[in-house]
C-alpha cells in the first residue's frame, strides 16, 4: 500500500509541475496584448528575412568573386596537353527490358494480358 501511495504522490506532483510549466509558457510568457503564437511567428519571420538577406549577400559576394576570376588557358596550347589521348569506349545498344517490370509474366514469358495499357 505504501508503494502505491508514493507512486500516486509522485504522479500528482509531476502533473502539477507540468501544468505550471504549460501555464507559464503559454499565458505568462507573452507581454502586452500579443499572443504567444503571434510573437513566435513574428520573430520567426524576422529571423527568416534576416537569414535571406545574409544568404543573398553571400551569394552576391560569391558571384563577384567568380566574375573576377581569370583562367589561364595557355595550358591547352602546351605539347603535354595536346599529347593526351582519349580512351573512350564505344557503347553498343543493348536490349531493353519490359515496359512495366512489375506486371506478372504468363507461361510463355510475355506480360499478362489481363492488364490494360494506357
C-alpha positions in Angstrom: 0.0 0.0 0.0 2.9 2.4 0.8 4.4 1.8 -2.7 1.1 2.8 -4.4 0.7 5.9 -2.3 4.3 7.0 -3.2 3.6 6.5 -6.9 0.4 8.4 -6.7 2.0 11.3 -4.9 4.9 11.4 -7.4 2.4 11.4 -10.3 0.4 14.2 -8.8 3.5 16.3 -8.2 4.7 15.7 -11.8 1.3 16.7 -13.2 1.2 19.9 -11.1 4.7 20.8 -12.3 3.6 20.1 -15.9 0.5 22.3 -15.6 2.6 25.1 -14.1 5.1 24.9 -16.9 2.4 24.9 -19.6 0.7 27.9 -18.0 3.9 29.8 -17.7 4.9 29.0 -21.3 1.6 29.9 -23.0 0.0 32.5 -20.8 2.6 34.2 -18.7 5.4 34.3 -21.3 3.6 36.8 -23.7 3.8 40.5 -22.9 1.1 43.0 -23.7 -1.8 42.0 -25.9 0.4 39.9 -28.3 -0.4 36.2 -28.1 2.4 33.7 -27.8 1.8 32.3 -31.2 1.8 35.7 -32.9 5.0 36.7 -31.1 6.7 33.5 -32.1 5.6 33.8 -35.7 6.7 37.5 -36.0 10.2 36.6 -34.5 10.4 33.7 -36.9 9.6 36.0 -39.9 12.2 38.5 -38.8 14.8 35.7 -38.5 13.8 34.3 -41.8 14.1 37.7 -43.5 17.5 38.4 -42.0 18.7 35.0 -43.0 17.5 35.5 -46.5 19.4 38.9 -46.6 22.6 37.2 -45.3 22.3 34.4 -47.9 21.6 36.9 -50.6 24.7 38.9 -49.7 26.8 35.8 -49.6 25.6 34.8 -53.0 26.4 38.2 -54.5 29.8 38.1 -52.9 30.5 34.6 -54.4 29.2 35.8 -57.8 31.5 38.8 -57.7 34.5 36.5 -56.9 33.6 34.3 -59.8 33.4 37.3 -62.2 36.8 38.5 -61.2 38.3 35.0 -61.7 40.8 34.9 -64.6 41.6 31.5 -66.0 44.9 30.7 -67.7 44.1 29.0 -70.9 47.7 28.6 -72.1 47.7 25.1 -70.7 45.6 24.0 -73.7 48.3 25.1 -76.1 51.1 23.1 -74.4 52.5 20.0 -76.0 51.8 17.8 -72.9 48.1 18.6 -73.1 48.0 18.0 -76.8 49.7 14.7 -76.4 46.8 13.3 -74.2 44.8 10.5 -75.8 41.2 9.7 -75.4 40.4 6.1 -74.3 36.7 6.3 -74.8 34.8 3.1 -75.2 32.0 2.9 -77.7 28.9 1.6 -76.1 26.8 -0.8 -78.1 23.0 -0.6 -77.8 21.6 -3.2 -75.5 18.2 -5.0 -75.4 15.9 -3.1 -73.1 13.7 -4.8 -70.5 10.0 -4.9 -70.3 7.8 -1.8 -70.4 6.5 -2.5 -66.9 8.7 -4.9 -65.0 6.1 -5.3 -62.2 3.4 -6.8 -64.4 3.0 -10.6 -63.9 4.6 -12.9 -66.6 2.4 -15.6 -68.2 3.7 -19.1 -69.0 5.0 -18.0 -72.4 7.2 -15.3 -70.8 5.1 -12.4 -72.0 3.4 -9.8 -69.9 0.0 -10.8 -68.7 -2.9 -9.7 -71.0 -5.2 -9.1 -68.0 -3.9 -5.6 -67.5 -4.7 -2.8 -69.9 -2.2 -0.4 -71.3 -2.9 3.3 -71.1 
